[in-house]
Amino acid sequence: MILFIYLYSYYLKGAYAMLYGHDKVNILMQPSQITYLKNVSEDLGINLYLKRDDITALGTGGNKLRKLEYLVKDALNQGATMLLTTGGAQTNHGRLTAASAARYGLKSAIVAVDEYPGEISANLILDGIMNCNVYLVHNDGTRTKQEVAEEAFAKITKEWEDKGEKVYFICTGGSNNIGMLGYYDCALELDKQLKEMKLEDPRVITTVGSMGTYMGLFAGQKNENLGFRLTGIAIEPFPDGIEKTAIEYYNSCKNQFGLKFDAKESDFDLTCDYHRGAYNNPCKEVREAIYYLGSKEGIIIDPCYTGKTFAGILEMVEKGEIAKCENVVMIHTGGIPGIYTKHHRLEFEKELEKYIHII
């Protein structure tokens, strides 16, 4: 009972100092655990760990909650009564925005320039459970996706503000400068955990999509001189160059917060070798990686983000890009509802039907 009261007080009051002038709400409650993957490590000849940001507190969990701790606080500071965000029809970030809004008594909505997926499943079900409106916006191809999205944002913002709401907009993945602070925070948390574990020269590997998770870890690592290396595995193509995108994002954060580290493109350890050609596309190699981890460790990863990252780690070990006996910590960013989206679920059903026996 005493521990419960302490944790509840910790949850309500928060336990961290302001970071670059920004406070946060305390959604996570405590550091996420690090799990050693004994069976996989023995197979691969490395020491592989997972940092379990998939089992965080709200909305079935996931990495976006770290960003939302800072974004929700900023919204509350501005007197917002509603969170409006964007992503695909099955956005994980949208789900966790809805969860955070529900926790703090705010309304929520998602704008997706995307087609109706043919069914209400996975995150769309969870969004509805949390009273979140999802606006699917058709793009006829005559304008850019960004132009269509901006028109929809303006229309929906006006609609809700005409009803008396004050709308706070959150970009894709929560990956703006304020959202980045969530994983700067995580870098400090992770460094403390790794030092307590006495891991020698640990390498942290994370998924790179909207880049906020990677950027926060990078900014924390470089500006606090932390004791781990960092690698990012892209799960989608970056047509303009991933290092170019990274340096522009970092410099924007540096200018806003006065970060001291002067980054060059060569400072970013990022790879686009494992995205399998597109964003969120069904891939047999990724599903095989999912089956392998599930059968060896009883841990589930998703086909869009962590599945691609883990499949990339397996290939990096095979090619010698991860050395034997190396200490590797993969950030498990969540996204499990993605398994139940129609285009992934149908592939899983075909391959896993053999495990169903009717007697």
C-alpha positions as CSV (number, residue, x, y, z in Angstrom):
1,M,0.0,0.0,0.0
2,I,2.8,2.4,0.8
3,L,4.5,1.7,-2.5
4,F,1.3,2.3,-4.4
5,I,0.7,5.6,-2.6
6,Y,4.3,6.7,-3.5
7,L,3.9,5.7,-7.1
8,Y,0.5,7.4,-7.4
9,S,2.0,10.6,-5.9
10,Y,5.0,10.3,-8.3
11,Y,2.5,9.9,-11.2
12,L,0.5,13.0,-10.3
13,K,3.3,15.3,-9.3
14,G,6.1,14.3,-11.7
15,A,9.7,13.5,-10.7
16,Y,11.9,15.2,-13.2
17,A,13.4,18.7,-13.4
18,M,12.6,20.9,-16.4
19,L,14.5,20.1,-19.5
20,Y,15.6,23.1,-21.5
21,G,12.8,25.2,-20.0
22,H,10.1,22.6,-20.6
23,D,8.2,20.7,-18.0
24,K,6.2,17.5,-18.6
25,V,3.3,15.5,-17.4
26,N,4.3,12.2,-15.9
27,I,2.6,9.4,-17.9
28,L,5.3,6.7,-17.7
29,M,5.5,6.7,-13.9
30,Q,8.9,5.0,-13.8
31,P,11.8,3.9,-16.0
32,S,10.9,1.2,-18.5
33,Q,12.6,-2.1,-17.8
34,I,15.5,-3.6,-19.8
35,T,15.0,-7.3,-20.6
36,Y,17.9,-9.7,-21.5
37,L,17.1,-12.0,-24.4
38,K,18.9,-15.1,-23.2
39,N,17.9,-17.5,-26.0
40,V,18.3,-15.1,-28.9
41,S,21.7,-13.9,-27.5
42,E,23.0,-17.5,-27.3
43,D,21.8,-18.1,-30.9
44,L,23.4,-15.0,-32.3
45,G,26.6,-14.8,-30.2
46,I,25.8,-11.3,-29.0
47,N,24.3,-9.9,-25.8
48,L,20.9,-8.5,-26.8
49,Y,18.6,-6.6,-24.6
50,L,15.3,-4.9,-25.1
51,K,14.3,-1.6,-23.5
52,R,10.6,-2.1,-23.0
53,D,9.0,1.2,-24.0
54,D,6.2,-1.0,-25.4
55,I,4.8,-1.6,-21.9
56,T,4.3,2.0,-20.9
57,A,1.2,3.1,-19.0
58,L,-1.5,4.2,-21.4
59,G,-3.3,3.1,-24.5
60,T,-1.6,-0.3,-24.7
61,G,1.8,1.4,-24.5
62,G,4.5,2.6,-26.9
63,N,7.3,5.1,-27.4
64,K,5.1,8.1,-28.4
65,L,4.1,8.5,-24.7
66,R,7.6,9.9,-23.9
67,K,7.1,12.6,-26.5
68,L,3.5,13.2,-25.4
69,E,4.6,13.9,-21.8
70,Y,6.2,17.1,-23.0
71,L,3.6,17.9,-25.7
72,V,0.6,17.4,-23.5
73,K,2.2,19.7,-20.8
74,D,2.8,22.3,-23.5
75,A,-0.8,22.0,-24.6
76,L,-2.1,22.4,-21.0
77,N,0.1,25.4,-20.5
78,Q,-1.5,27.0,-23.5
79,G,-5.0,26.3,-22.2
80,A,-5.8,23.8,-24.9
81,T,-8.9,21.6,-24.5
82,M,-8.3,19.4,-27.6
83,L,-5.4,17.6,-29.2
84,L,-5.4,17.3,-33.0
85,T,-2.7,15.1,-34.6
86,T,-2.0,13.4,-37.9
87,G,-0.6,10.1,-39.3
88,G,-1.8,7.1,-41.3
89,A,-5.3,5.6,-40.8
90,Q,-3.7,3.1,-38.3
91,T,-1.3,5.6,-36.6
92,N,0.1,4.4,-33.3
93,H,1.0,8.0,-32.4
94,G,-2.7,8.9,-32.9
95,R,-3.8,6.1,-30.6
96,L,-1.4,7.3,-27.8
97,T,-2.4,10.9,-28.4
98,A,-6.0,9.8,-27.8
99,A,-5.0,8.0,-24.7
100,S,-3.1,10.9,-23.3
101,A,-6.0,13.3,-24.1
102,A,-8.4,11.0,-22.2
103,R,-6.1,10.8,-19.2
104,Y,-5.9,14.6,-19.0
105,G,-9.5,15.4,-19.7
106,L,-9.0,16.7,-23.3
107,K,-10.8,15.9,-26.5
108,S,-8.8,14.4,-29.4
109,A,-9.0,13.9,-33.1
110,I,-6.7,12.4,-35.9
111,V,-6.5,13.6,-39.5
112,A,-5.2,10.9,-41.9
113,V,-4.7,11.7,-45.6
114,D,-5.4,8.0,-46.2
115,E,-8.0,5.7,-47.7
116,Y,-10.5,3.8,-45.5
117,P,-8.8,0.5,-44.9
118,G,-12.0,-1.5,-45.6
119,E,-12.7,-2.3,-42.0
120,I,-12.5,-0.9,-38.5
121,S,-9.8,-2.8,-36.8
122,A,-6.6,-2.5,-34.7
123,N,-5.9,1.2,-33.8
124,L,-9.1,2.4,-35.3
125,I,-11.0,0.3,-32.8
126,L,-8.8,1.6,-30.0
127,D,-9.2,5.2,-31.1
128,G,-13.0,4.9,-30.9
129,I,-12.9,3.3,-27.5
130,M,-11.0,6.4,-26.3
131,N,-13.6,8.7,-27.9
132,C,-11.2,10.0,-30.5
133,N,-12.6,11.2,-33.9
134,V,-10.7,10.0,-37.0
135,Y,-11.0,12.0,-40.2
136,L,-9.9,10.0,-43.3
137,V,-9.1,12.5,-46.1
138,H,-9.0,11.3,-49.7
139,N,-6.3,12.7,-52.0
140,D,-7.2,12.7,-55.6
141,G,-3.6,13.2,-56.7
142,T,-4.1,16.8,-58.0
143,R,-2.3,18.2,-54.9
144,T,0.5,17.2,-52.6
145,K,-0.3,15.2,-49.5
146,Q,0.9,18.1,-47.4
147,E,-1.4,20.6,-49.2
148,V,-4.4,18.3,-48.6
149,A,-3.5,17.7,-45.0
150,E,-3.1,21.4,-44.2
151,E,-6.5,22.2,-45.7
152,A,-8.0,19.4,-43.6
153,F,-6.2,20.7,-40.4
154,A,-7.6,24.2,-40.9
155,K,-11.1,23.0,-41.6
156,I,-11.3,20.6,-38.6
157,T,-9.6,23.1,-36.3
158,K,-12.2,25.7,-37.2
159,E,-15.0,23.2,-36.8
160,W,-14.0,22.4,-33.2
161,E,-13.0,25.9,-32.2
162,D,-16.4,27.1,-33.4
163,K,-17.8,24.7,-30.8
164,G,-15.7,26.4,-28.1
165,E,-12.6,24.2,-28.1
166,K,-9.0,25.4,-28.1
167,V,-7.1,23.1,-30.4
168,Y,-3.4,22.1,-30.0
169,F,-1.8,20.6,-33.1
170,I,0.7,17.8,-32.8
171,C,2.7,16.8,-35.9
172,T,3.3,13.3,-37.2
173,G,4.7,11.0,-34.6
174,G,5.0,13.9,-32.1
175,S,8.4,14.4,-33.7
176,N,8.9,18.1,-33.4
177,N,11.4,19.9,-31.2
178,I,9.4,19.7,-28.0
179,G,8.5,16.0,-28.6
180,M,12.2,15.2,-29.1
181,L,12.8,16.1,-25.4
182,G,11.0,12.9,-24.4
183,Y,13.8,10.8,-25.8
184,Y,16.5,13.2,-24.5
185,D,15.0,12.3,-21.2
186,C,15.1,8.6,-22.1
187,A,18.8,8.9,-23.0
188,L,19.5,10.0,-19.5
189,E,17.4,7.2,-18.0
190,L,19.0,4.6,-20.3
191,D,22.5,5.7,-19.5
192,K,21.9,5.4,-15.8
193,Q,20.4,1.9,-16.3
194,L,23.3,0.8,-18.5
195,K,25.9,2.0,-15.9
196,E,24.1,0.1,-13.2
197,M,24.2,-3.0,-15.3
198,K,27.9,-2.5,-15.9
199,L,27.6,-3.2,-19.7
200,E,30.8,-2.6,-21.5
201,D,30.6,-0.2,-24.6
202,P,26.9,-0.7,-25.1
203,R,25.3,0.0,-28.4
204,V,21.7,1.3,-28.5
205,I,19.7,0.5,-31.7
206,T,16.3,2.2,-32.4
207,T,13.8,2.4,-35.2
208,V,13.8,5.6,-37.3
209,G,10.5,6.7,-38.9
210,S,9.5,10.3,-38.1
211,M,12.9,10.5,-36.3
212,G,11.9,12.0,-33.0
213,T,12.9,8.9,-30.9
214,Y,16.3,8.7,-32.6
215,M,16.9,12.5,-32.4
216,G,16.1,12.7,-28.7
217,L,18.5,9.8,-28.0
218,F,21.2,11.4,-30.2
219,A,20.8,14.9,-28.7
220,G,21.0,13.4,-25.1
221,Q,23.9,11.2,-26.0
222,K,26.0,14.0,-27.5
223,N,25.1,16.9,-25.3
224,E,25.4,15.0,-22.0
225,N,28.4,12.9,-23.1
226,L,26.6,9.7,-22.3
227,G,28.3,6.3,-22.3
228,F,26.6,4.4,-25.2
229,R,26.8,4.3,-28.9
230,L,23.7,4.9,-31.0
231,T,22.5,3.4,-34.3
232,G,19.2,4.1,-36.1
233,I,17.6,1.7,-38.5
234,A,15.2,3.4,-41.0
235,I,11.9,1.6,-41.6
236,E,11.1,3.7,-44.7
237,P,13.0,5.4,-47.5
238,F,14.3,8.9,-47.0
239,P,14.3,10.4,-50.6
240,D,16.1,13.6,-49.5
241,G,18.8,11.6,-47.6
242,I,18.5,10.4,-44.0
243,E,21.6,12.3,-42.8
244,K,20.4,15.5,-44.4
245,T,17.0,15.1,-42.6
246,A,18.8,14.4,-39.3
247,I,21.1,17.4,-39.4
248,E,18.2,19.7,-40.3
249,Y,16.2,18.3,-37.4
250,Y,19.1,18.5,-34.9
251,N,20.0,22.1,-35.9
252,S,16.4,23.2,-35.4
253,C,16.5,21.7,-31.9
254,K,20.0,23.2,-31.3
255,N,18.8,26.6,-32.2
256,Q,15.6,26.5,-30.1
257,F,17.2,25.0,-26.9
258,G,20.8,26.2,-27.2
259,L,22.3,22.7,-27.4
260,K,26.0,22.8,-27.1
261,F,27.1,20.0,-29.5
262,D,27.8,21.0,-33.1
263,A,26.7,18.1,-35.2
264,K,27.9,17.1,-38.7
265,E,26.2,14.6,-41.0
266,S,29.0,12.1,-40.3
267,D,28.0,12.1,-36.5
268,F,24.8,10.2,-37.3
269,D,25.0,6.4,-37.4
270,L,21.9,5.8,-39.5
271,T,21.2,3.0,-42.1
272,C,18.5,2.8,-44.8
273,D,19.6,-0.8,-45.7
274,Y,16.7,-2.6,-44.0
275,H,13.4,-0.7,-44.8
276,R,12.4,-3.4,-47.4
277,G,11.4,-0.8,-50.0
278,A,8.5,1.1,-48.4
279,Y,6.7,2.2,-45.3
280,N,4.5,-0.4,-43.5
281,N,4.6,-2.9,-46.4
282,P,4.1,-6.6,-45.6
283,C,7.5,-8.5,-45.8
284,K,8.1,-12.2,-45.3
285,E,11.5,-11.6,-43.8
286,V,10.0,-9.3,-41.2
287,R,7.3,-11.8,-40.3
288,E,10.0,-14.5,-40.0
289,A,11.9,-12.2,-37.6
290,I,8.6,-11.7,-35.6
291,Y,8.1,-15.5,-35.4
292,Y,11.7,-16.0,-34.4
293,L,11.6,-13.6,-31.4
294,G,8.1,-14.8,-30.4
295,S,9.1,-18.4,-30.4
296,K,12.4,-17.8,-28.6
297,E,11.5,-15.2,-26.0
298,G,7.7,-14.9,-25.9
299,I,8.0,-11.2,-26.8
300,I,5.9,-9.7,-29.7
301,I,7.1,-7.1,-32.1
302,D,5.2,-5.4,-34.9
303,P,5.5,-5.6,-38.7
304,C,5.9,-1.9,-39.4
305,Y,8.5,-0.7,-36.9
306,T,10.1,-3.1,-34.5
307,G,9.8,-6.1,-36.8
308,K,11.8,-4.3,-39.4
309,T,14.4,-3.1,-36.9
310,F,14.8,-6.6,-35.4
311,A,15.1,-8.2,-38.8
312,G,17.8,-5.6,-39.6
313,I,19.7,-6.5,-36.4
314,L,19.6,-10.2,-37.5
315,E,21.1,-9.3,-40.9
316,M,23.7,-6.9,-39.3
317,V,24.9,-9.8,-37.1
318,E,25.1,-12.1,-40.1
319,K,27.1,-9.5,-42.1
320,G,29.4,-8.7,-39.2
321,E,28.1,-5.2,-38.7
322,I,27.3,-6.2,-35.1
323,A,30.4,-7.9,-33.6
324,K,30.3,-11.1,-31.7
325,C,29.8,-10.6,-28.0
326,E,28.7,-7.0,-28.6
327,N,26.3,-5.5,-26.0
328,V,23.2,-4.3,-27.9
329,V,20.1,-2.7,-26.5
330,M,17.2,-2.4,-28.9
331,I,14.4,0.1,-28.0
332,H,11.1,-1.7,-28.2
333,T,8.8,1.1,-29.3
334,G,5.6,-0.8,-29.3
335,G,3.1,-0.7,-32.2
336,I,1.6,-4.2,-31.5
337,P,-1.9,-3.2,-32.9
338,G,-0.3,-3.1,-36.3
339,I,-0.4,-6.9,-36.4
340,Y,-4.2,-6.6,-36.6
341,T,-4.3,-4.2,-39.5
342,K,-5.9,-5.9,-42.5
343,H,-3.0,-6.0,-45.0
344,H,-0.6,-7.5,-42.3
345,R,-3.2,-9.7,-40.6
346,L,-4.1,-11.5,-43.8
347,E,-0.5,-12.5,-44.3
348,F,-0.2,-13.7,-40.7
349,E,-3.4,-15.7,-41.0
350,K,-2.2,-17.6,-44.1
351,E,1.2,-18.5,-42.5
352,L,-0.2,-19.3,-39.0
353,E,-3.2,-21.3,-40.0
354,K,-1.1,-24.5,-39.6
355,Y,-1.2,-23.9,-35.8
356,I,-5.0,-24.2,-35.6
357,H,-6.3,-27.7,-35.0
358,I,-10.0,-28.5,-34.9
359,I,-10.6,-31.9,-33.2
